[in-house]
């Protein structure tokens, strides 16, 4: 990912963050947002978001399941700054759901338009799919995963 593209994705994130802040959803700090299977949701991300996320992500154990986010540690997000759009707009606040969906659609459309503008293929899949793909990927014991970062080769995705 070029520095310009990276900056443009982050600018979309900043605009989404501002829209979320203006909506003022309540966060219970429960960690439900990251426990996908337990609470019946799936985090989908685009290939652009995957690249931004994995460029800054700490090491994580593989394979990754779709049950929960590997970056949630003690109910805290370890990838707060590069987190994908879905993480930025998802809140458990029942009064925010309709607004959150509209915000998500607005900025997801902007990410897709950015990919089209640059002639980059668009791919949208569950988080764990992107985390588990790439050449030479295989199981990494949890202890070993804390020693060296895991990186996704996006040459296979873009």
FILUMMI-921628 format. One line per field, with one value per residue: residue number from 1; residue in three letters; x, y, z of N, C-alpha, C in turn. Coordinates in nm, 3 decimals, padded with zeros to 5 digits. Example, Ala and Ser with C-alpha at 12.3 -4.5 7.8 and 13.67 -1.06 7.14 Angstrom:
BEGIN
pos (1_2)
code (ALA_SER)
nx (01.319_01.285)
ny (-00.569_-00.225)
nz (00.780_00.708)
cax (01.230_01.367)
cay (-00.450_-00.106)
caz (00.780_00.714)
cx (01.320_01.290)
cy (-00.330_00.003)
cz (00.780_00.787)
***
This chain:
BEGIN
pos (1_2_3_4_5_6_7_8_9_10_11_12_13_14_15_16_17_18_19_20_21_22_23_24_25_26_27_28_29_30_31_32_33_34_35_36_37_38_39_40_41_42_43_44_45_46_47_48_49_50_51_52_53_54_55_56_57_58_59_60_61_62_63_64_65_66_67_68_69_70_71_72_73_74_75_76_77_78_79_80_81_82_83_84_85_86_87_88_89_90_91_92_93_94_95_96_97_98_99_100_101_102_103_104_105_106_107_108_109_110_111_112_113_114_115_116_117_118_119_120_121_122_123_124_125_126_127_128_129_130_131_132_133_134_135_136_137_138_139_140_141_142_143_144_145_146_147_148_149_150_151_152_153_154_155_156_157_158)
code (UNK_UNK_UNK_UNK_UNK_UNK_UNK_UNK_UNK_UNK_UNK_UNK_UNK_UNK_UNK_UNK_UNK_UNK_UNK_UNK_UNK_UNK_UNK_UNK_UNK_UNK_UNK_UNK_UNK_UNK_UNK_UNK_UNK_UNK_UNK_UNK_UNK_UNK_UNK_UNK_UNK_UNK_UNK_UNK_UNK_UNK_UNK_UNK_UNK_UNK_UNK_UNK_UNK_UNK_UNK_UNK_UNK_UNK_UNK_UNK_UNK_UNK_UNK_UNK_UNK_UNK_UNK_UNK_UNK_UNK_UNK_UNK_UNK_UNK_UNK_UNK_UNK_UNK_UNK_UNK_UNK_UNK_UNK_UNK_UNK_UNK_UNK_UNK_UNK_UNK_UNK_UNK_UNK_UNK_UNK_UNK_UNK_UNK_UNK_UNK_UNK_UNK_UNK_UNK_UNK_UNK_UNK_UNK_UNK_UNK_UNK_UNK_UNK_UNK_UNK_UNK_UNK_UNK_UNK_UNK_UNK_UNK_UNK_UNK_UNK_UNK_UNK_UNK_UNK_UNK_UNK_UNK_UNK_UNK_UNK_UNK_UNK_UNK_UNK_UNK_UNK_UNK_UNK_UNK_UNK_UNK_UNK_UNK_UNK_UNK_UNK_UNK_UNK_UNK_UNK_UNK_UNK_UNK)
nx (00.085_00.059_00.197_00.024_-00.226_-00.266_-00.289_-00.523_-00.713_-00.702_-00.802_-01.068_-01.144_-01.114_-01.315_-01.538_-01.511_-01.564_-01.832_-01.947_-01.885_-02.038_-02.290_-02.297_-02.306_-02.357_-02.105_-02.053_-01.822_-01.784_-01.671_-01.818_-01.835_-01.617_-01.639_-01.745_-01.889_-02.019_-02.195_-02.334_-02.251_-02.057_-01.745_-01.684_-01.440_-01.265_-01.021_-00.853_-00.876_-00.778_-00.510_-00.420_-00.474_-00.315_-00.064_00.005_-00.056_-00.020_00.163_-00.014_-00.184_-00.217_-00.416_-00.674_-00.997_-01.343_-01.467_-01.392_-01.217_-00.872_-00.724_-00.827_-00.757_-00.786_-01.039_-00.974_-00.882_-00.611_-00.540_-00.624_-00.586_-00.543_-00.776_-01.047_-01.324_-01.573_-01.527_-01.506_-01.758_-01.937_-02.148_-02.300_-02.522_-02.863_-03.016_-02.870_-02.840_-02.966_-02.858_-02.587_-02.572_-02.624_-02.403_-02.199_-02.257_-02.220_-01.940_-01.823_-01.897_-01.738_-01.481_-01.497_-01.532_-01.286_-01.113_-01.202_-01.143_-00.867_-00.819_-00.797_-00.865_-01.170_-01.242_-01.430_-01.462_-01.494_-01.308_-01.134_-01.078_-00.905_-00.695_-00.602_-00.511_-00.260_00.073_00.263_00.144_00.056_-00.014_00.078_00.229_00.089_00.275_00.497_00.385_00.393_00.640_00.724_00.605_00.309_00.245_00.040_00.055_-00.041_-00.028_-00.155_-00.414_-00.484)
ny (-00.118_00.215_00.515_00.732_00.611_00.479_00.701_00.809_00.612_00.629_00.887_00.853_00.689_00.878_01.061_00.896_00.838_01.093_01.124_00.921_01.013_01.246_01.133_01.015_00.748_00.515_00.346_00.047_-00.069_-00.343_-00.535_-00.690_-00.633_-00.750_-01.018_-01.216_-01.464_-01.530_-01.317_-01.311_-01.185_-01.084_-00.960_-00.789_-00.693_-00.488_-00.548_-00.324_-00.221_-00.440_-00.437_-00.192_-00.245_-00.479_-00.385_-00.250_-00.415_-00.603_-00.908_-01.218_-01.522_-01.801_-02.060_-01.816_-01.794_-01.736_-01.667_-01.471_-01.156_-01.154_-00.949_-00.842_-00.798_-00.867_-00.737_-00.509_-00.319_-00.392_-00.286_-00.027_00.224_00.149_00.010_-00.151_-00.015_-00.130_-00.183_00.072_00.182_00.016_-00.027_-00.127_00.006_00.029_00.242_00.350_00.191_00.213_00.456_00.390_00.191_00.347_00.521_00.335_00.233_00.466_00.525_00.286_00.275_00.486_00.378_00.170_00.315_00.445_00.230_00.159_00.393_00.384_00.158_-00.078_-00.407_-00.496_-00.644_-00.806_-00.947_-01.172_-01.082_-01.287_-01.435_-01.277_-01.262_-01.520_-01.581_-01.595_-01.644_-01.916_-01.932_-02.072_-02.276_-02.109_-02.138_-02.003_-01.891_-01.844_-01.664_-01.426_-01.329_-01.256_-01.043_-01.106_-01.097_-01.017_-01.107_-00.897_-00.908_-01.126_-01.056_-00.813)
nz (00.000_-00.089_00.061_00.017_-00.040_00.202_00.373_00.270_00.329_00.608_00.635_00.560_00.771_00.980_00.920_00.950_01.222_01.325_01.251_01.403_01.660_01.662_01.660_01.905_02.040_02.310_02.488_02.647_02.729_02.734_02.575_02.406_02.139_02.020_02.056_01.857_01.784_02.024_02.056_01.821_01.573_01.283_01.189_00.907_00.670_00.432_00.169_00.158_00.418_00.560_00.490_00.602_00.871_00.925_00.876_01.102_01.310_01.616_01.693_01.645_01.731_01.511_01.364_01.301_01.431_01.349_01.577_01.767_01.810_01.756_01.849_02.074_02.404_02.736_02.739_02.599_02.309_02.104_01.868_01.823_01.680_01.397_01.351_01.176_00.979_01.057_01.328_01.423_01.397_01.526_01.797_02.103_02.183_02.176_02.079_01.881_01.660_01.398_01.307_01.321_01.124_00.895_00.898_00.867_00.608_00.453_00.479_00.409_00.145_00.054_00.088_-00.096_-00.333_-00.340_-00.384_-00.641_-00.784_-00.781_-00.923_-00.788_-00.692_-00.530_-00.230_00.013_00.317_00.603_00.896_00.999_00.771_00.614_00.799_00.808_00.555_00.292_00.166_00.287_00.533_00.843_01.133_01.431_01.733_02.035_02.219_02.056_01.879_02.009_01.974_01.713_01.458_01.265_00.927_00.652_00.320_00.085_-00.181_-00.283_-00.249_-00.364)
cax (00.000_00.138_00.168_-00.093_-00.345_-00.277_-00.342_-00.662_-00.796_-00.709_-00.890_-01.204_-01.165_-01.130_-01.449_-01.632_-01.499_-01.633_-01.975_-01.984_-01.880_-02.154_-02.409_-02.289_-02.353_-02.307_-02.020_-02.056_-01.689_-01.807_-01.597_-01.910_-01.810_-01.507_-01.672_-01.838_-01.978_-02.098_-02.300_-02.404_-02.218_-01.933_-01.676_-01.639_-01.349_-01.219_-00.878_-00.784_-00.873_-00.690_-00.371_-00.393_-00.475_-00.203_00.061_00.034_-00.106_00.076_00.159_-00.132_-00.177_-00.293_-00.518_-00.772_-01.134_-01.439_-01.536_-01.361_-01.105_-00.747_-00.660_-00.888_-00.683_-00.843_-01.148_-00.920_-00.837_-00.468_-00.521_-00.721_-00.567_-00.567_-00.893_-01.132_-01.446_-01.675_-01.496_-01.524_-01.899_-02.020_-02.174_-02.412_-02.630_-02.979_-03.070_-02.774_-02.827_-03.002_-02.757_-02.463_-02.582_-02.611_-02.263_-02.122_-02.279_-02.159_-01.795_-01.789_-01.908_-01.619_-01.368_-01.514_-01.505_-01.142_-01.055_-01.236_-01.066_-00.727_-00.811_-00.765_-00.977_-01.244_-01.272_-01.496_-01.472_-01.476_-01.174_-01.050_-01.036_-00.784_-00.587_-00.553_-00.462_-00.126_00.170_00.342_00.074_00.029_-00.031_00.188_00.195_00.062_00.397_00.579_00.319_00.423_00.777_00.745_00.479_00.251_00.208_-00.035_00.099_-00.160_-00.013_-00.253_-00.547_-00.513)
cay (00.000_00.338_00.608_00.813_00.529_00.460_00.828_00.827_00.521_00.688_01.005_00.798_00.649_00.998_01.114_00.804_00.862_01.220_01.098_00.841_01.103_01.336_01.054_00.994_00.621_00.473_00.227_-00.016_-00.124_-00.483_-00.624_-00.769_-00.604_-00.834_-01.160_-01.230_-01.580_-01.521_-01.216_-01.328_-01.097_-01.110_-00.839_-00.791_-00.584_-00.490_-00.570_-00.200_-00.217_-00.547_-00.394_-00.091_-00.313_-00.571_-00.309_-00.201_-00.511_-00.681_-01.051_-01.291_-01.666_-01.853_-01.995_-01.729_-01.837_-01.627_-01.656_-01.346_-01.082_-01.190_-00.828_-00.802_-00.853_-00.816_-00.647_-00.387_-00.334_-00.369_-00.225_00.084_00.323_00.099_-00.079_-00.135_00.065_-00.199_-00.163_00.214_00.221_-00.080_-00.003_-00.209_00.098_00.000_00.364_00.394_00.090_00.265_00.556_00.317_00.127_00.451_00.565_00.226_00.230_00.585_00.519_00.166_00.317_00.567_00.286_00.098_00.412_00.466_00.113_00.170_00.506_00.344_00.035_-00.187_-00.499_-00.483_-00.771_-00.783_-01.079_-01.170_-01.053_-01.405_-01.480_-01.201_-01.294_-01.655_-01.599_-01.550_-01.751_-01.963_-01.923_-02.197_-02.257_-02.053_-02.152_-01.875_-01.836_-01.796_-01.552_-01.304_-01.291_-01.198_-01.001_-01.180_-01.004_-01.074_-01.063_-00.853_-00.933_-01.226_-01.003_-00.691)
caz (00.000_-00.095_00.171_-00.018_-00.020_00.346_00.427_00.226_00.411_00.742_00.628_00.563_00.910_01.063_00.892_01.015_01.367_01.354_01.239_01.520_01.777_01.654_01.693_02.049_02.095_02.441_02.490_02.778_02.752_02.771_02.487_02.323_01.998_01.972_02.078_01.746_01.792_02.147_02.043_01.694_01.462_01.211_01.144_00.769_00.635_00.293_00.152_00.195_00.564_00.606_00.474_00.704_01.000_00.942_00.872_01.237_01.409_01.694_01.660_01.688_01.709_01.399_01.281_01.367_01.406_01.339_01.705_01.837_01.753_01.823_01.898_02.202_02.516_02.861_02.700_02.537_02.171_02.086_01.736_01.827_01.574_01.262_01.349_01.057_00.985_01.137_01.470_01.454_01.397_01.600_01.939_02.152_02.218_02.090_02.019_01.778_01.554_01.265_01.274_01.297_00.991_00.793_00.899_00.809_00.463_00.393_00.472_00.334_00.005_00.022_00.072_-00.223_-00.439_-00.342_-00.452_-00.784_-00.838_-00.796_-01.001_-00.697_-00.674_-00.405_-00.166_00.141_00.378_00.748_00.945_01.012_00.638_00.580_00.892_00.784_00.418_00.257_00.141_00.399_00.661_00.910_01.277_01.509_01.875_02.100_02.278_01.946_01.814_02.083_01.947_01.582_01.397_01.155_00.822_00.542_00.189_00.013_-00.324_-00.321_-00.228_-00.443)
cx (00.089_00.105_00.044_-00.223_-00.370_-00.338_-00.488_-00.757_-00.811_-00.798_-01.037_-01.238_-01.191_-01.268_-01.556_-01.630_-01.574_-01.785_-02.025_-01.987_-02.000_-02.283_-02.413_-02.339_-02.287_-02.220_-02.017_-01.921_-01.698_-01.724_-01.686_-01.881_-01.705_-01.531_-01.785_-01.938_-02.072_-02.216_-02.363_-02.375_-02.084_-01.874_-01.627_-01.547_-01.312_-01.070_-00.798_-00.770_-00.779_-00.545_-00.333_-00.381_-00.347_-00.068_00.102_-00.003_00.007_00.069_00.031_-00.117_-00.264_-00.317_-00.615_-00.911_-01.222_-01.512_-01.514_-01.242_-00.977_-00.676_-00.725_-00.813_-00.736_-00.950_-01.100_-00.871_-00.689_-00.436_-00.615_-00.705_-00.594_-00.692_-00.982_-01.258_-01.552_-01.652_-01.524_-01.672_-01.989_-02.027_-02.296_-02.535_-02.749_-03.037_-02.984_-02.774_-02.857_-02.899_-02.625_-02.461_-02.563_-02.467_-02.176_-02.135_-02.212_-02.009_-01.744_-01.795_-01.785_-01.495_-01.377_-01.487_-01.356_-01.073_-01.080_-01.155_-00.922_-00.709_-00.770_-00.887_-01.040_-01.275_-01.324_-01.523_-01.460_-01.329_-01.085_-01.002_-00.908_-00.667_-00.526_-00.496_-00.319_-00.033_00.244_00.274_00.051_00.013_00.096_00.148_00.181_00.188_00.486_00.519_00.348_00.563_00.796_00.613_00.438_00.209_00.138_00.021_-00.023_-00.144_-00.116_-00.395_-00.582_-00.492)
cy (00.123_00.426_00.695_00.735_00.506_00.584_00.848_00.734_00.579_00.812_00.961_00.755_00.771_01.059_01.026_00.823_00.989_01.200_01.017_00.930_01.197_01.263_01.022_00.862_00.591_00.347_00.173_-00.075_-00.269_-00.580_-00.709_-00.752_-00.697_-00.983_-01.197_-01.344_-01.569_-01.424_-01.212_-01.227_-01.135_-00.977_-00.861_-00.672_-00.597_-00.517_-00.444_-00.191_-00.322_-00.503_-00.289_-00.157_-00.394_-00.502_-00.267_-00.301_-00.576_-00.827_-01.115_-01.438_-01.706_-02.001_-01.913_-01.780_-01.714_-01.601_-01.524_-01.279_-01.116_-01.068_-00.772_-00.874_-00.787_-00.709_-00.515_-00.418_-00.300_-00.311_-00.104_00.179_00.267_00.012_-00.049_-00.052_00.000_-00.184_-00.020_00.251_00.130_-00.041_-00.085_-00.124_00.077_00.125_00.412_00.304_00.143_00.367_00.489_00.249_00.230_00.501_00.459_00.224_00.348_00.568_00.391_00.198_00.400_00.480_00.213_00.191_00.441_00.351_00.122_00.281_00.466_00.217_-00.085_-00.277_-00.477_-00.621_-00.741_-00.920_-01.067_-01.149_-01.176_-01.459_-01.410_-01.239_-01.430_-01.677_-01.551_-01.668_-01.787_-01.953_-02.062_-02.172_-02.202_-02.068_-02.016_-01.812_-01.776_-01.672_-01.421_-01.252_-01.219_-01.160_-01.093_-01.077_-01.080_-01.020_-01.026_-00.862_-01.034_-01.172_-00.890_-00.713)
cz (00.000_00.025_00.143_00.004_00.129_00.410_00.390_00.301_00.551_00.744_00.629_00.705_00.999_01.043_00.957_01.166_01.407_01.349_01.359_01.644_01.779_01.692_01.843_02.104_02.230_02.421_02.631_02.818_02.800_02.690_02.399_02.175_01.937_01.992_01.982_01.763_01.911_02.132_01.904_01.585_01.401_01.168_01.002_00.747_00.488_00.288_00.185_00.347_00.621_00.598_00.578_00.841_01.021_00.934_01.013_01.347_01.488_01.651_01.713_01.654_01.591_01.423_01.366_01.331_01.389_01.470_01.775_01.770_01.828_01.883_02.024_02.313_02.643_02.834_02.639_02.396_02.160_01.949_01.721_01.709_01.434_01.249_01.228_01.085_01.073_01.286_01.513_01.468_01.480_01.748_01.978_02.185_02.125_02.023_01.902_01.654_01.414_01.217_01.242_01.162_00.880_00.784_00.833_00.657_00.392_00.374_00.407_00.184_-00.035_00.006_-00.062_-00.342_-00.451_-00.414_-00.603_-00.851_-00.868_-00.878_-00.917_-00.684_-00.538_-00.353_-00.027_00.202_00.530_00.786_00.945_00.877_00.598_00.671_00.866_00.645_00.401_00.240_00.268_00.534_00.716_01.057_01.341_01.654_01.940_02.157_02.169_01.882_01.884_02.049_01.815_01.519_01.283_01.051_00.711_00.412_00.107_-00.137_-00.371_-00.312_-00.323_-00.590)
***
